[in-house]
Amino acid sequence: MACLPGPVAVVSILWQPCDPFAEELSIMTQQEQAASIDDEANLKRFVAGALESGLVWGLKSDDGWAVCPSNEYEDASVYPFWSDRAEALIHCADEWSRCTPTAIDLDSFLEDWLPGMHGDDALVGTNWSPELIGLEVEPMELAIAFGADGLPGMN
């Protein structure tokens, strides 16, 4: 058996991609991962806040509830909701300047609103940022996040 004299150095070679956009892609992927973590944290915060207060907050004007087109799905609408009145109030600007934060009882939200949005193929926006960035959730997914196996009219 042969022994090498002295300590052995291990050399590792780092592979560098030749694609000039690889770094940009890597940064985008990191941002998407961070956004995904933030979205999940926001969803948990939405559910916890709503359970604690027994309310969710939407934006309502004389014309009805605030709604916007989905960023993720063509021909889908998103109804944004917040677990806190102050967060909802921040969004009463620009196109929603005539809206006011309006409380919805959590039981009504779970039993009436989510099945209704499901039937309309609408999505739920939860705790969106002031820049209107956030998760767009299927009503059934949100019901499950609240601990329901399913809701009337959503099977």
C-alpha positions as semicolon CSV with decimal commas, in nm:
position;residue;x (nm);y (nm);z (nm)
1;M;0,000;0,000;0,000
2;A;0,143;0,331;-0,107
3;C;0,113;0,641;0,109
4;L;0,134;0,994;-0,012
5;P;0,387;1,208;0,168
6;G;0,241;1,497;0,368
7;P;-0,110;1,634;0,369
8;V;-0,327;1,592;0,061
9;A;-0,493;1,900;-0,080
10;V;-0,841;1,860;-0,222
11;V;-0,909;2,087;-0,514
12;S;-1,262;2,167;-0,610
13;I;-1,344;2,321;-0,941
14;L;-1,634;2,558;-0,958
15;W;-1,830;2,537;-1,278
16;Q;-1,914;2,875;-1,423
17;P;-2,191;2,890;-1,682
18;C;-2,110;3,055;-2,009
19;D;-2,461;3,192;-2,046
20;P;-2,450;3,569;-1,973
21;F;-2,812;3,553;-1,849
22;A;-2,746;3,271;-1,602
23;E;-2,675;3,514;-1,316
24;E;-2,993;3,707;-1,394
25;L;-3,188;3,378;-1,401
26;S;-3,033;3,279;-1,070
27;I;-3,134;3,611;-0,914
28;M;-3,488;3,575;-1,052
29;T;-3,512;3,225;-0,911
30;Q;-3,395;3,347;-0,571
31;Q;-3,653;3,628;-0,584
32;E;-3,927;3,383;-0,685
33;Q;-3,831;3,154;-0,396
34;A;-3,835;3,448;-0,154
35;A;-4,172;3,561;-0,290
36;S;-4,307;3,209;-0,252
37;I;-4,195;3,202;0,111
38;D;-4,346;3,550;0,165
39;D;-4,672;3,440;-0,001
40;E;-4,693;3,136;0,222
41;A;-4,617;3,346;0,532
42;N;-4,880;3,601;0,425
43;L;-5,137;3,325;0,376
44;K;-5,065;3,189;0,724
45;R;-5,084;3,543;0,866
46;F;-5,415;3,599;0,684
47;V;-5,566;3,280;0,825
48;A;-5,434;3,341;1,178
49;G;-5,552;3,703;1,181
50;A;-5,897;3,615;1,050
51;L;-5,936;3,332;1,302
52;E;-5,827;3,561;1,586
53;S;-6,061;3,848;1,498
54;G;-6,342;3,650;1,337
55;L;-6,333;3,895;1,043
56;V;-6,187;3,944;0,699
57;W;-6,170;4,286;0,535
58;G;-6,258;4,369;0,177
59;L;-6,285;4,698;-0,007
60;K;-6,634;4,815;-0,094
61;S;-6,774;5,118;-0,275
62;D;-7,121;5,217;-0,395
63;D;-7,038;5,018;-0,711
64;G;-6,965;4,696;-0,519
65;W;-6,661;4,507;-0,397
66;A;-6,308;4,571;-0,524
67;V;-6,202;4,317;-0,782
68;C;-5,919;4,302;-1,033
69;P;-5,797;4,075;-1,310
70;S;-5,568;3,788;-1,218
71;N;-5,197;3,816;-1,290
72;E;-5,175;3,437;-1,310
73;Y;-5,482;3,318;-1,500
74;E;-5,641;3,461;-1,812
75;D;-6,010;3,551;-1,773
76;A;-6,004;3,512;-1,393
77;S;-6,097;3,778;-1,139
78;V;-5,943;3,822;-0,795
79;Y;-6,121;3,959;-0,491
80;P;-5,861;4,094;-0,246
81;F;-5,909;4,051;0,128
82;W;-5,702;4,135;0,434
83;S;-5,700;4,007;0,788
84;D;-5,654;4,358;0,926
85;R;-5,854;4,677;0,866
86;A;-5,545;4,899;0,861
87;E;-5,387;4,691;0,583
88;A;-5,708;4,710;0,381
89;L;-5,728;5,087;0,433
90;I;-5,386;5,136;0,270
91;H;-5,538;5,014;-0,058
92;C;-5,817;5,274;-0,065
93;A;-5,628;5,483;-0,319
94;D;-5,605;5,531;-0,693
95;E;-5,870;5,317;-0,865
96;W;-6,005;5,205;-0,526
97;S;-6,008;5,554;-0,373
98;R;-6,389;5,547;-0,340
99;C;-6,373;5,220;-0,146
100;T;-6,377;5,177;0,228
101;P;-6,257;4,877;0,428
102;T;-6,561;4,665;0,505
103;A;-6,566;4,379;0,753
104;I;-6,708;4,039;0,663
105;D;-6,786;3,793;0,939
106;L;-6,551;3,494;0,906
107;D;-6,837;3,242;0,919
108;S;-7,010;3,423;0,632
109;F;-6,683;3,440;0,442
110;L;-6,627;3,065;0,477
111;E;-6,988;2,955;0,424
112;D;-7,108;3,205;0,162
113;W;-6,826;3,398;0,002
114;L;-6,582;3,117;-0,073
115;P;-6,845;2,888;-0,229
116;G;-6,977;3,184;-0,429
117;M;-6,631;3,275;-0,559
118;H;-6,567;2,910;-0,639
119;G;-6,889;2,900;-0,842
120;D;-6,784;3,216;-1,027
121;D;-6,432;3,079;-1,097
122;A;-6,290;3,375;-0,904
123;L;-5,975;3,378;-0,694
124;V;-5,898;3,524;-0,352
125;G;-5,613;3,767;-0,292
126;T;-5,485;3,739;0,064
127;N;-5,307;4,020;0,252
128;W;-5,167;4,185;-0,061
129;S;-4,888;4,435;-0,019
130;P;-4,944;4,809;-0,081
131;E;-4,807;4,742;-0,433
132;L;-5,086;4,483;-0,486
133;I;-4,837;4,197;-0,482
134;G;-4,948;3,876;-0,326
135;L;-5,095;3,534;-0,355
136;E;-5,398;3,449;-0,569
137;V;-5,566;3,150;-0,406
138;E;-5,839;2,915;-0,527
139;P;-6,133;2,940;-0,282
140;M;-6,110;2,567;-0,203
141;E;-5,740;2,602;-0,118
142;L;-5,822;2,886;0,118
143;A;-6,098;2,682;0,281
144;I;-5,844;2,405;0,339
145;A;-5,599;2,658;0,486
146;F;-5,873;2,745;0,736
147;G;-5,897;2,377;0,826
148;A;-6,209;2,284;0,628
149;D;-6,222;1,960;0,430
150;G;-6,461;2,130;0,194
151;L;-6,748;2,371;0,202
152;P;-7,106;2,359;0,080
153;G;-7,123;2,412;-0,294
154;M;-6,749;2,355;-0,337
155;N;-6,733;1,977;-0,388
